[in-house]
Amino acid sequence: PLYERLSPFKAGGYQIPASTKVKKALTKKDLRALLESSPKTPEQQKAKDYWFFSFYSQGMNVNDIARLRYKDFDFSINKFYFFRNKTKNSRRTDLYPIDVFINDYLLEFIEKYKTTFNNQNQFIFPILSQNDDENEKKRKIRNFIRFINQHIKKLANDNEINPKISVNWARHTFTTLGVNASLSLEELRQFLGHQNIRTTQTYVGSIEDENKQKLTEKIFNF
């Protein structure tokens, strides 16, 4: 199954700490349960699919997912690129695109939800229309976030998963998994597209005790 090939819970892996400090990240147990859950309705399935698209796209938020266009994808090398919408309109000259590797989950998602291709500039997912002005885009994105959150909470409740979950938790969960995989803050900053590493720090949960032990062993091995 797809989730077995892409699961971050294989033997010898890492674990999100069950800490009250990690208020927006799923625990390892809950993330596994969500991945293996069976939605009861098409709406729950869609919410789950988009939640994990965000997770496997390095915590990409819905605002940026909705604005993806065909021209952002290079299927010859299994990658897509994007600038975060909240930063691309700034006056900064050092902005760089975030690149995302298209794994099997993302490829299946794209095949399932992509719009029929007409031109490279069209939105790849049917959330926004090319005729929408910016106010209409923002309205549709807000409504879509509300849709995902409403149905992901129902799915979570049915599977005894933290009922406070929202689509934003995919980003925090990705980041906390990265911390427990010993990624540096600078590496996470690039994955998340933050301009300031202090922003990245606000997403980071606690490092689990087992990883702390391994890290200190590396430090003291001189």
CYANA upper distance limits for C-alpha pairs under 8 A (distance plus 0.5 A):
  1 PRO  CA      5 ARG  CA      7.27
  2 LEU  CA      6 LEU  CA      6.88
  2 LEU  CA    104 ASP  CA      7.80
  2 LEU  CA    105 TYR  CA      7.21
  3 TYR  CA      7 SER  CA      5.83
  3 TYR  CA     35 LEU  CA      7.29
  3 TYR  CA     36 GLU  CA      7.90
  3 TYR  CA    105 TYR  CA      8.47
  6 LEU  CA    104 ASP  CA      8.36
  6 LEU  CA    105 TYR  CA      8.07
  8 PRO  CA     13 GLY  CA      7.36
  8 PRO  CA     14 TYR  CA      8.26
  9 PHE  CA     13 GLY  CA      6.19
  9 PHE  CA     14 TYR  CA      7.50
  9 PHE  CA     15 GLN  CA      8.27
  9 PHE  CA     28 LYS  CA      8.07
  9 PHE  CA     32 ARG  CA      8.09
 13 GLY  CA    181 ALA  CA      8.28
 14 TYR  CA    177 LEU  CA      7.58
 14 TYR  CA    180 ASN  CA      6.29
 14 TYR  CA    181 ALA  CA      6.54
 14 TYR  CA    211 ASN  CA      8.42
 15 GLN  CA     27 THR  CA      8.09
 15 GLN  CA     28 LYS  CA      6.18
 15 GLN  CA    177 LEU  CA      7.38
 15 GLN  CA    180 ASN  CA      7.01
 15 GLN  CA    208 GLU  CA      7.55
 16 ILE  CA     26 LEU  CA      8.04
 16 ILE  CA     27 THR  CA      5.87
 16 ILE  CA     28 LYS  CA      6.07
 16 ILE  CA    176 THR  CA      6.89
 16 ILE  CA    177 LEU  CA      6.62
 16 ILE  CA    180 ASN  CA      7.31
 16 ILE  CA    207 ILE  CA      8.21
 16 ILE  CA    208 GLU  CA      7.35
 17 PRO  CA     22 VAL  CA      8.24
 17 PRO  CA     27 THR  CA      7.22
 17 PRO  CA     28 LYS  CA      8.48
 17 PRO  CA    205 GLY  CA      8.33
 17 PRO  CA    206 SER  CA      7.04
 17 PRO  CA    207 ILE  CA      7.37
 17 PRO  CA    208 GLU  CA      5.83
 18 ALA  CA     22 VAL  CA      8.03
 18 ALA  CA     27 THR  CA      6.69
 19 SER  CA     23 LYS  CA      8.50
 19 SER  CA    206 SER  CA      7.87
 21 LYS  CA    205 GLY  CA      7.11
 21 LYS  CA    206 SER  CA      7.74
 22 VAL  CA    204 VAL  CA      8.46
 22 VAL  CA    205 GLY  CA      5.64
 22 VAL  CA    206 SER  CA      7.62
 24 LYS  CA    165 ILE  CA      7.84
 24 LYS  CA    168 ASN  CA      8.16
 24 LYS  CA    169 TRP  CA      5.64
 24 LYS  CA    172 HIS  CA      6.48
 24 LYS  CA    173 THR  CA      7.79
 25 ALA  CA    169 TRP  CA      5.82
 25 ALA  CA    170 ALA  CA      7.74
 25 ALA  CA    172 HIS  CA      5.63
 25 ALA  CA    173 THR  CA      4.84
 25 ALA  CA    176 THR  CA      7.59
 25 ALA  CA    205 GLY  CA      8.49
 26 LEU  CA     30 ASP  CA      6.28
 26 LEU  CA     31 LEU  CA      6.21
 26 LEU  CA    162 ASN  CA      7.92
 26 LEU  CA    165 ILE  CA      8.18
 26 LEU  CA    169 TRP  CA      7.52
 26 LEU  CA    173 THR  CA      6.31
 27 THR  CA     31 LEU  CA      6.57
 28 LYS  CA     32 ARG  CA      6.68
 29 LYS  CA     33 ALA  CA      6.71
 30 ASP  CA     34 LEU  CA      6.57
 30 ASP  CA    161 ILE  CA      5.88
 30 ASP  CA    162 ASN  CA      7.57
 31 LEU  CA     35 LEU  CA      6.67
 32 ARG  CA     36 GLU  CA      6.73
 33 ALA  CA     37 SER  CA      6.30
 33 ALA  CA    159 ASN  CA      7.56
 33 ALA  CA    161 ILE  CA      7.74
 34 LEU  CA     48 LYS  CA      8.45
 34 LEU  CA    156 ALA  CA      7.47
 34 LEU  CA    159 ASN  CA      8.03
 34 LEU  CA    161 ILE  CA      7.85
 37 SER  CA    155 LEU  CA      8.36
 37 SER  CA    159 ASN  CA      7.47
 38 SER  CA     45 GLN  CA      8.45
 39 PRO  CA     44 GLN  CA      5.85
 39 PRO  CA     45 GLN  CA      5.79
 39 PRO  CA     48 LYS  CA      8.42
 39 PRO  CA    155 LEU  CA      6.75
 40 LYS  CA     44 GLN  CA      7.11
 40 LYS  CA     45 GLN  CA      8.11
 40 LYS  CA    155 LEU  CA      8.24
 41 THR  CA     45 GLN  CA      6.88
 42 PRO  CA     46 LYS  CA      6.65
 43 GLU  CA     47 ALA  CA      6.67
 43 GLU  CA    151 HIS  CA      6.90
 44 GLN  CA     48 LYS  CA      6.57
 44 GLN  CA    148 ILE  CA      8.49
 44 GLN  CA    151 HIS  CA      5.51
 44 GLN  CA    152 ILE  CA      6.64
 44 GLN  CA    154 LYS  CA      7.94
 44 GLN  CA    155 LEU  CA      6.70
 45 GLN  CA     49 ASP  CA      6.57
 46 LYS  CA     50 TYR  CA      6.73
 46 LYS  CA    148 ILE  CA      8.20
 47 ALA  CA     51 TRP  CA      6.57
 47 ALA  CA    147 PHE  CA      7.90
 47 ALA  CA    148 ILE  CA      5.09
 47 ALA  CA    149 ASN  CA      7.92
 47 ALA  CA    151 HIS  CA      6.47
 47 ALA  CA    152 ILE  CA      6.10
 48 LYS  CA     52 PHE  CA      6.78
 48 LYS  CA    148 ILE  CA      8.27
 48 LYS  CA    152 ILE  CA      6.68
 49 ASP  CA     53 PHE  CA      6.63
 49 ASP  CA    109 PHE  CA      7.65
 50 TYR  CA     54 SER  CA      6.72
 50 TYR  CA    148 ILE  CA      8.08
 51 TRP  CA     55 PHE  CA      6.86
 51 TRP  CA    148 ILE  CA      8.09
 51 TRP  CA    152 ILE  CA      8.48
 51 TRP  CA    167 VAL  CA      6.08
 51 TRP  CA    170 ALA  CA      6.86
 52 PHE  CA     56 TYR  CA      6.41
 52 PHE  CA    170 ALA  CA      7.63
 53 PHE  CA     57 SER  CA      6.39
 53 PHE  CA    105 TYR  CA      8.23
 53 PHE  CA    106 LEU  CA      6.73
 53 PHE  CA    109 PHE  CA      7.78
 54 SER  CA     58 GLN  CA      7.25
 54 SER  CA     59 GLY  CA      5.56
 54 SER  CA     60 MET  CA      5.35
 54 SER  CA     61 ASN  CA      6.72
 54 SER  CA     62 VAL  CA      7.82
 54 SER  CA     65 ILE  CA      8.22
 54 SER  CA    167 VAL  CA      8.29
 54 SER  CA    170 ALA  CA      6.62
 54 SER  CA    171 ARG  CA      7.53
 55 PHE  CA     59 GLY  CA      5.23
 55 PHE  CA     60 MET  CA      7.44
 55 PHE  CA    170 ALA  CA      5.29
 55 PHE  CA    171 ARG  CA      6.63
 55 PHE  CA    173 THR  CA      8.05
 55 PHE  CA    174 PHE  CA      6.48
 56 TYR  CA    105 TYR  CA      8.27
 56 TYR  CA    106 LEU  CA      7.62
 56 TYR  CA    174 PHE  CA      8.41
 57 SER  CA    100 VAL  CA      6.52
 57 SER  CA    101 PHE  CA      8.21
 57 SER  CA    106 LEU  CA      8.30
 58 GLN  CA    100 VAL  CA      7.70
 58 GLN  CA    171 ARG  CA      7.51
 58 GLN  CA    174 PHE  CA      6.85
 58 GLN  CA    191 PHE  CA      6.62
 58 GLN  CA    192 LEU  CA      7.00
 59 GLY  CA    170 ALA  CA      6.18
 59 GLY  CA    171 ARG  CA      4.15
 59 GLY  CA    172 HIS  CA      7.63
 59 GLY  CA    173 THR  CA      8.35
 59 GLY  CA    174 PHE  CA      6.29
 59 GLY  CA    175 THR  CA      7.94
 59 GLY  CA    192 LEU  CA      7.21
 60 MET  CA     64 ASP  CA      7.19
 60 MET  CA     65 ILE  CA      7.29
 60 MET  CA    171 ARG  CA      7.05
 60 MET  CA    192 LEU  CA      7.84
 61 ASN  CA     65 ILE  CA      6.80
 61 ASN  CA    167 VAL  CA      8.45
 61 ASN  CA    168 ASN  CA      7.46
 61 ASN  CA    171 ARG  CA      7.67
 62 VAL  CA     66 ALA  CA      6.44
 62 VAL  CA    141 ILE  CA      7.68
 62 VAL  CA    145 ILE  CA      7.34
 62 VAL  CA    167 VAL  CA      8.44
 63 ASN  CA     67 ARG  CA      7.10
 63 ASN  CA     85 ASN  CA      7.76
 63 ASN  CA    141 ILE  CA      6.74
 64 ASP  CA     68 LEU  CA      6.97
 64 ASP  CA     82 PHE  CA      8.29
 64 ASP  CA     84 ARG  CA      6.67
 64 ASP  CA     85 ASN  CA      6.65
 66 ALA  CA    123 PHE  CA      7.99
 66 ALA  CA    125 PHE  CA      7.08
 66 ALA  CA    126 PRO  CA      8.47
 66 ALA  CA    127 ILE  CA      6.28
 66 ALA  CA    128 LEU  CA      7.01
 66 ALA  CA    141 ILE  CA      7.59
 67 ARG  CA    123 PHE  CA      6.80
 67 ARG  CA    128 LEU  CA      7.87
 68 LEU  CA     72 ASP  CA      7.09
 68 LEU  CA     82 PHE  CA      7.79
 68 LEU  CA    123 PHE  CA      6.19
 68 LEU  CA    124 ILE  CA      6.53
 68 LEU  CA    125 PHE  CA      7.84
 69 ARG  CA     73 PHE  CA      8.07
 69 ARG  CA    120 GLN  CA      7.35
 69 ARG  CA    121 ASN  CA      6.27
 69 ARG  CA    122 GLN  CA      5.87
 69 ARG  CA    123 PHE  CA      4.66
 69 ARG  CA    124 ILE  CA      5.45
 69 ARG  CA    125 PHE  CA      8.43
 70 TYR  CA    117 PHE  CA      8.42
 70 TYR  CA    119 ASN  CA      8.01
 70 TYR  CA    120 GLN  CA      5.37
 70 TYR  CA    121 ASN  CA      6.66
 70 TYR  CA    122 GLN  CA      6.68
 70 TYR  CA    123 PHE  CA      6.88
 70 TYR  CA    124 ILE  CA      5.89
 71 LYS  CA    120 GLN  CA      5.26
 71 LYS  CA    121 ASN  CA      6.50
 72 ASP  CA     80 PHE  CA      5.91
 72 ASP  CA     81 TYR  CA      5.76
 72 ASP  CA     82 PHE  CA      6.97
 73 PHE  CA     78 ASN  CA      8.45
 73 PHE  CA     79 LYS  CA      6.68
 73 PHE  CA     80 PHE  CA      4.72
 73 PHE  CA     81 TYR  CA      7.05
 74 ASP  CA     78 ASN  CA      6.59
 74 ASP  CA     79 LYS  CA      5.93
 74 ASP  CA     80 PHE  CA      6.31
 75 PHE  CA     79 LYS  CA      6.67
 75 PHE  CA     80 PHE  CA      8.26
 78 ASN  CA    101 PHE  CA      6.43
 78 ASN  CA    102 ILE  CA      5.47
 78 ASN  CA    103 ASN  CA      8.02
 79 LYS  CA     99 ASP  CA      7.05
 79 LYS  CA    100 VAL  CA      5.94
 79 LYS  CA    101 PHE  CA      5.09
 79 LYS  CA    102 ILE  CA      5.72
 80 PHE  CA     99 ASP  CA      6.23
 80 PHE  CA    100 VAL  CA      5.91
 80 PHE  CA    101 PHE  CA      7.34
 80 PHE  CA    102 ILE  CA      7.66
 81 TYR  CA     97 PRO  CA      6.41
 81 TYR  CA     98 ILE  CA      5.99
 81 TYR  CA     99 ASP  CA      4.99
 81 TYR  CA    100 VAL  CA      6.83
 82 PHE  CA     97 PRO  CA      5.72
 82 PHE  CA     98 ILE  CA      5.92
 82 PHE  CA     99 ASP  CA      7.27
 83 PHE  CA     87 THR  CA      7.79
 83 PHE  CA     88 LYS  CA      6.37
 83 PHE  CA     95 LEU  CA      8.38
 83 PHE  CA     96 TYR  CA      7.47
 83 PHE  CA     97 PRO  CA      5.40
 83 PHE  CA     98 ILE  CA      6.70
 83 PHE  CA    193 GLY  CA      8.49
 84 ARG  CA     88 LYS  CA      6.50
 84 ARG  CA     97 PRO  CA      8.47
 84 ARG  CA     98 ILE  CA      8.46
 84 ARG  CA    193 GLY  CA      7.45
 85 ASN  CA     89 ASN  CA      7.51
 86 LYS  CA     90 SER  CA      8.30
 87 THR  CA     95 LEU  CA      8.31
 88 LYS  CA     95 LEU  CA      7.68
 98 ILE  CA    190 GLN  CA      7.83
 98 ILE  CA    191 PHE  CA      7.39
 98 ILE  CA    192 LEU  CA      8.32
 98 ILE  CA    193 GLY  CA      6.79
102 ILE  CA    106 LEU  CA      6.03
102 ILE  CA    107 LEU  CA      6.55
103 ASN  CA    107 LEU  CA      6.66
104 ASP  CA    108 GLU  CA      6.63
105 TYR  CA    109 PHE  CA      6.64
106 LEU  CA    110 ILE  CA      6.57
107 LEU  CA    111 GLU  CA      6.74
108 GLU  CA    112 LYS  CA      6.66
109 PHE  CA    113 TYR  CA      6.63
110 ILE  CA    114 LYS  CA      5.81
113 TYR  CA    125 PHE  CA      6.65
113 TYR  CA    126 PRO  CA      8.00
114 LYS  CA    124 ILE  CA      5.76
114 LYS  CA    125 PHE  CA      5.44
114 LYS  CA    126 PRO  CA      7.56
115 THR  CA    123 PHE  CA      8.09
115 THR  CA    124 ILE  CA      5.99
115 THR  CA    125 PHE  CA      6.12
115 THR  CA    126 PRO  CA      6.53
117 PHE  CA    122 GLN  CA      8.23
117 PHE  CA    124 ILE  CA      8.34
118 ASN  CA    122 GLN  CA      7.69
122 GLN  CA    130 GLN  CA      7.07
123 PHE  CA    128 LEU  CA      7.38
123 PHE  CA    129 SER  CA      7.66
123 PHE  CA    130 GLN  CA      7.69
127 ILE  CA    140 LYS  CA      7.61
127 ILE  CA    141 ILE  CA      7.92
127 ILE  CA    144 PHE  CA      8.13
128 LEU  CA    132 ASP  CA      7.48
128 LEU  CA    137 LYS  CA      6.73
128 LEU  CA    140 LYS  CA      7.41
128 LEU  CA    141 ILE  CA      8.39
129 SER  CA    137 LYS  CA      8.47
132 ASP  CA    136 GLU  CA      6.01
132 ASP  CA    137 LYS  CA      6.41
133 ASP  CA    137 LYS  CA      6.75
134 GLU  CA    138 LYS  CA      6.72
135 ASN  CA    139 ARG  CA      6.73
136 GLU  CA    140 LYS  CA      6.67
137 LYS  CA    141 ILE  CA      6.63
138 LYS  CA    142 ARG  CA      6.64
139 ARG  CA    143 ASN  CA      6.76
140 LYS  CA    144 PHE  CA      6.58
141 ILE  CA    145 ILE  CA      6.62
142 ARG  CA    146 ARG  CA      6.73
143 ASN  CA    147 PHE  CA      6.67
144 PHE  CA    148 ILE  CA      6.74
145 ILE  CA    149 ASN  CA      6.63
145 ILE  CA    167 VAL  CA      7.74
146 ARG  CA    150 GLN  CA      6.52
147 PHE  CA    151 HIS  CA      6.88
148 ILE  CA    152 ILE  CA      6.34
148 ILE  CA    166 SER  CA      8.11
148 ILE  CA    167 VAL  CA      7.17
149 ASN  CA    153 LYS  CA      6.52
149 ASN  CA    165 ILE  CA      8.02
149 ASN  CA    166 SER  CA      5.49
149 ASN  CA    167 VAL  CA      6.52
150 GLN  CA    154 LYS  CA      7.17
151 HIS  CA    155 LEU  CA      6.73
152 ILE  CA    156 ALA  CA      6.50
152 ILE  CA    165 ILE  CA      7.77
152 ILE  CA    166 SER  CA      7.39
152 ILE  CA    167 VAL  CA      8.30
153 LYS  CA    157 ASN  CA      6.54
153 LYS  CA    163 PRO  CA      6.07
153 LYS  CA    164 LYS  CA      7.53
153 LYS  CA    165 ILE  CA      6.62
153 LYS  CA    166 SER  CA      7.54
154 LYS  CA    158 ASP  CA      6.74
154 LYS  CA    163 PRO  CA      8.37
155 LEU  CA    159 ASN  CA      6.93
156 ALA  CA    160 GLU  CA      6.54
156 ALA  CA    161 ILE  CA      5.12
156 ALA  CA    162 ASN  CA      6.97
156 ALA  CA    163 PRO  CA      6.32
156 ALA  CA    165 ILE  CA      7.99
157 ASN  CA    161 ILE  CA      6.39
157 ASN  CA    162 ASN  CA      7.80
157 ASN  CA    163 PRO  CA      6.17
165 ILE  CA    169 TRP  CA      6.73
166 SER  CA    170 ALA  CA      8.23
167 VAL  CA    171 ARG  CA      8.36
168 ASN  CA    172 HIS  CA      7.40
169 TRP  CA    173 THR  CA      6.31
170 ALA  CA    174 PHE  CA      6.59
171 ARG  CA    175 THR  CA      6.79
172 HIS  CA    176 THR  CA      6.65
172 HIS  CA    203 TYR  CA      6.17
172 HIS  CA    204 VAL  CA      7.80
173 THR  CA    177 LEU  CA      6.63
174 PHE  CA    178 GLY  CA      6.72
175 THR  CA    179 VAL  CA      6.83
175 THR  CA    188 LEU  CA      7.41
175 THR  CA    203 TYR  CA      7.03
175 THR  CA    204 VAL  CA      6.70
176 THR  CA    180 ASN  CA      6.82
176 THR  CA    203 TYR  CA      7.94
176 THR  CA    204 VAL  CA      6.06
176 THR  CA    205 GLY  CA      5.99
176 THR  CA    206 SER  CA      8.18
177 LEU  CA    181 ALA  CA      6.65
178 GLY  CA    182 SER  CA      6.96
178 GLY  CA    183 LEU  CA      5.92
178 GLY  CA    188 LEU  CA      7.58
179 VAL  CA    183 LEU  CA      5.85
179 VAL  CA    184 SER  CA      7.60
179 VAL  CA    185 LEU  CA      8.38
179 VAL  CA    204 VAL  CA      7.47
179 VAL  CA    205 GLY  CA      8.13
179 VAL  CA    207 ILE  CA      7.10
180 ASN  CA    207 ILE  CA      6.17
180 ASN  CA    208 GLU  CA      7.22
180 ASN  CA    211 ASN  CA      7.05
182 SER  CA    211 ASN  CA      8.27
183 LEU  CA    187 GLU  CA      6.61
183 LEU  CA    188 LEU  CA      7.10
184 SER  CA    188 LEU  CA      6.79
185 LEU  CA    189 ARG  CA      6.42
185 LEU  CA    197 ILE  CA      7.42
185 LEU  CA    200 THR  CA      7.38
185 LEU  CA    201 GLN  CA      7.79
186 GLU  CA    190 GLN  CA      6.93
186 GLU  CA    197 ILE  CA      7.32
187 GLU  CA    191 PHE  CA      6.90
188 LEU  CA    192 LEU  CA      6.56
188 LEU  CA    200 THR  CA      7.57
189 ARG  CA    193 GLY  CA      6.32
189 ARG  CA    194 HIS  CA      5.73
189 ARG  CA    195 GLN  CA      7.98
189 ARG  CA    196 ASN  CA      8.12
189 ARG  CA    197 ILE  CA      6.49
189 ARG  CA    200 THR  CA      6.20
190 GLN  CA    194 HIS  CA      7.12
192 LEU  CA    200 THR  CA      8.20
194 HIS  CA    199 THR  CA      7.02
194 HIS  CA    200 THR  CA      7.04
195 GLN  CA    199 THR  CA      8.32
196 ASN  CA    200 THR  CA      7.68
197 ILE  CA    201 GLN  CA      6.96
198 ARG  CA    202 THR  CA      7.29
199 THR  CA    203 TYR  CA      7.73
200 THR  CA    204 VAL  CA      7.26
207 ILE  CA    211 ASN  CA      7.07
207 ILE  CA    212 LYS  CA      6.95
208 GLU  CA    212 LYS  CA      6.79
209 ASP  CA    213 GLN  CA      6.76
210 GLU  CA    214 LYS  CA      6.96
211 ASN  CA    215 LEU  CA      6.55
212 LYS  CA    216 THR  CA      6.62
213 GLN  CA    217 GLU  CA      6.64
214 LYS  CA    218 LYS  CA      6.89
215 LEU  CA    219 ILE  CA      6.88
216 THR  CA    220 PHE  CA      6.62
217 GLU  CA    221 ASN  CA      6.50
